[in-house]
Amino acid sequence: MTTISVIQSKPEHTSFPLYLRTPLMSYAPVRHVRRAAFLPLPVYCNRLPNELLSHIFLLTAADERDASRDPSLCVRSLASVCKRWRGIALDTGRLWTSILLTFPQSPGQLSYASTCIQRSKRYPLDIYMDFRDPDWNWDDDSEDSHPFGVHDMEAVLGVLLPHAMRWRSLELLTDTWTPIHAFLSHTRDVAAPILETLSLSRCNAYFAAKGQSFEPAELKEPIPLFGARVLPCLKRVSLVGVHVDWARSALRDLLDLELKYHASDVMPSLEEFADILSACPDIRHLSILGWGPRFDGLPRAVIRLPNSPASLSAS
């Protein structure tokens, strides 16, 4: 006959809970089992080295970005778990490289953007700005009535411009032209040597309609992109309702180029357009939605892409 022994012990003489001392196939008093249920469980992730936790944090933030969610919310959550996690998060510069600014603008938002830039150390920055107002209507309101104007854009640029050397990607969406004009004006004397992707969008298809010209007329004068400086790493450009000085902007060696929803009177001439394509021999994606290049009385033309068997017919 098998006998199972019951071990009786006095918990006041033990230095650790009874349930950790009890051998297999033995029973502990019920009162001690109940007490054990309230003891903290071991947190195994705390045994991971800081380097591994930092890498996990980066993967988590990347998942948020891939899912088109704001990665800053995830980063702030990670940094709020405990003192150790906060220290790791603050020491991981790449966690803070996504800068998100949206409408309505607030001093707190700019302050947080500045904090992220400081915490990102010297890593490349990815900047996304969306200053569209869903309640603003071009048909009913004038451009001057938009709640996000040139002074608001200048405040944003005051935070971002000192770090232009670290811009890797930049996307700007607005309802009106004045913030775009402020961006083009204030970046004329700025170098962005590692900028790879640039997207500027004035989100108003009204100007692509037949017979419509650019407005506001007083700000129609084109501005060279980044003051005609060469942007050696720039590969992807999207200009939606945004015109530049096509002859002087350094649109060269691009892989992707999008020109959309421009007024017909600010599109590049056929000659300027051909020069841009000739300067981009490896271009793989070209999208033109709305008006194409201006012909200015020129006859039908065929533009050949340097390193592609395809050609572009313009008529």
N, C-alpha and C positions, 0 to 999 in steps of 0.2 A: 504494500500500500504506500502510495506516495504522500509525503507530508510536506505541506507548504508552510513555512514558518512566517510568522508575523513579527516584524521587527518593531519593537517599541523603543522610542528614543525620546530624550528630553530636548526639545528645540532650544531651550535657553542655554544649553551647553554647546551649541553648534555655532560655527562662524558663518555658515551659509545655509540656504533653505534646505529643508529636509528632502524635498522632492529631487534635489540634485544628488543626494547621498543614497537614496533608496535603491538597492540592487534590483535587477530584473526579477520578475515573478514574486515580488514582495509588495506589501500594501502599506501605505502611509495613512496616518489618521486623517479622516475627512477634513478636519479643521485646517490641516496644513495644505491640503490640495486646494481648498477654496482660497487660502491665502496666496498660493502660487499663481492662481489665475490672474491676480492683479499685479504681478511683478512685470516690469518692462521686458519685452522680448529683445533679443540681440538684434542690432541693426547692421546687417552684414555689409552694406555699401560703405559703412564707415571704415571698414578694413581695407578698402581700395586705396591705392596711392593717389596723391593729388593729381599727378599727370594723367592717370586714367580717368578720374572723375572730370577733369577739365575736357578731355576728349569726348566724353559722354555728353557733357553740356553742349559742346559744339555740334554734335550730331543731332541733339534734341532741337536746338535753335534752327539748324538747317532743315529739319523736317517741317517746322512751322513755316519757314520761308517757302519751301516747295509747295506747301498747301495754301499759299497765298494768304497766310495769316501774319499778323504783326509779330515778328520775333522778339520785339522788346518786351512784350507781356510775359513771354516765356522766360526771358533772361531775368527780369525783375522777380519772377516767382522763384527761380532757382537761387537767386541771391538773398531770398528772404527765409529760406528753410532753417538755417542755423548759422552760427558764427563761422564754422569751418567752411561751409558751402559759400557763404558770402565772401570770405577771403579768397577762395579759389576763383569764384566768378569775377571778382574785381581784378584779379591778377591775370585773367585770361583775356587779353586785349581783343582777340578776334570775336569775342562774344558781343562786343559793343560797336561793331563796324556798320551796322544797318541804321541809317538815320531816316526817320519817318516824320514828316511834317504835313499836317492836314488843316483844312478849314473846319471850324473857326480857329484862327490863330490866337494863342495866349502866351503871356510871358513865361508861364510854367512850362509850356511846350518847348519854347526856345531854350530855356534854362536846362531842361532835360537833354535836348539835343547837344548842347555845349558840354554837358557832363559826359555823354556817350563818346563824344569826340575825344575828350581828355582820357577817358578810360581805354579807348581803342589803341592808345600808344601810337605806334608808327605804322599800323596796318592800313591797307587800302580801304577806302570808304565807299559804301553803296548808298546813294541818296535818293529818296523817293519823296516828292512833294506834290500834293494834290490840294489845290486851293479853289476847287470848284464849289459853288454854292448851289445846292439842289433847288433852292427857292428862287434863284435869279432867272429872269426870262429876258432874252435879248429883244423879243418883239415888243415887250412892254416897258423895259428899262433901258436907260442909256448906259454906255460903258462907264461913265463917271460915277454912276450910282452903285456900282458893285462894291460890296463891303470889303473886298480885298483889293487894295490899290497899290500904287507904286511905293508908298512909304512902308507898307507892310512887307513888300518884297525886299526893300532895302534893308529892313531890320533882319530878315532871314539871311540875306547875303552877308550882312555884317558878321554873322556867326560862321558861315560856311567858307567864305572867300579866303580867310587866312590859312585854310587847310586844302586849297585847291591842288596842291602838289600830290595829295593823297586820293583825289577823286578817282575811283575806278569805274563807276557807273552813276549816271545822273538822269533822273526822269522828272519832268516838270509838267503839270497839267493845270491849265487855268481856263476860265470862261472868257477873259478879256485880253486885250493886247498889251496894256500897260505893264503888267508884271513881266511878260516875256521881253518887252522892250527894255525894261530895267535890267533883266538878266543879261541880255546881249550887250547892253551899254557897259555894265560894270565888269564884265569879263573880257573886255577888249585888251586890258593890260595884265591879264592873268595867264599863267602857264599851267597846263594840266598834262604833264608828261606821261602819266600812266592811265589816262582816261581811255576806256575801251568802248563804252556804250553811252550814247547821248540821245535822249528823246525829249523833244520840246513840242508841246501840244496846246494850241488854242482851240478848245473843243467847241467849234461853232461851224457847222457845215453850211451855214447860210451864205458864206462868201464864195462857195464853190458853185453857186447857182448861176445860170446863164445871165449875162448882163450885169452882174454885180462886180463892183470894184472894191479895192481894199479900203477899209475904214479902221481907225481914224486916219484921214488923209494926211494930217500934220505929222504923223509918225510913220509914214510910208517909206521914208528914206532907208534903204537897206544898210545893215551893219555887218561887217565881216565877222564870221564866227571866230571867237577868241582872238579878235584883232588880226586875223589872217596868219596867226601863228601855226606852225606845223605841230600836229598832234600825232606823234609817232606811233602810238598804240591804238588809235581810234579805228575801230573795225565795223561798228554798227551805228547808223544814224537814222533817226526817224524825225521828220519835220512835218507836223500836222497843223496846217493853217499858219505856219511860221516860215517866213521868207528871210533870207540872209543876202549878203552881197555875194552872189553866186560866182562872180569872176575872181574874187579875192579870198573866199573862204577855202580853207585847206581841206577840201573834201577829196582825199586821195587814199589809195590803198584800202578802200572799204570792201567789206565782204557783203554787207547788207545795207540797202538804202531804200528808205520809204519817203515819198513826197505825196501828201494827201491834203485834200480840201483847201487848196490855196485859191485865192482870187486870181483870175486869169492875168491881171496886169502886174502881178509880182512873181510870176513863174520865170524860170531862167529862159533865156533865148535858146534857140536850137543850137547855136554855136557854143554857148556856155554849157548847155547840157551835154553836148558831145565831148567837150573838154573834161567834164567831170567823169564821164564814163571812161575816157581814154586814160585818166589818171587812176582808175580802179581796174586794173587788168584782171584781177582774180575775183571780181564781183560774182556772187552766186545767187543773190536774191535782190530783185529790183521791183518795187511796187509803186505805181502811180495811180492814185485814185482822185478823180476830178479832172482838172485841166492838166494837160501835158505842157511841154515846152512851147514857148511863143515862136511862131514862124516869122513874124514881121515881114510878110510878103515873100518869103523864100519858098521855092518849089518843094515837092515831095523829096524826102531824103531817107537814106538808109544808113543807120549808125551801126558799125560793126564793133562787137565786143572783143577786145584784144586777145584774150586767152580762152575764148569760147567759140564753138562752131556756130552758135546762134547769132542772129543779128536783130536789130530793132528797127522796125519800119515806122516812120513818122510821116503822116500825111494830113 
